[in-house]
């Protein structure tokens, strides 16, 4: 899992805004992200450990320890879902 910070997500957020991949909810904190051309899809997972936000993707960039645009795309949906869960409680 990769620690998610403002610094290491900046470029991936810009790329996600440009490419606009499709994000599909699978289960709590797990998402499928289809690449912009719909040729590839990747599973993205999130976790929080000791107050740190963590993300993991199956793509090559993430395997090298980089925050990819798949993670930042799914993170946006995850943030919205978590917010809605808190409001419903």
Helices and strands as residue ranges (DSSP letters): E 2-3, H 6-19, E 22-27, E 30-34, E 41-49, E 52-57, H 60-63, H 69-88
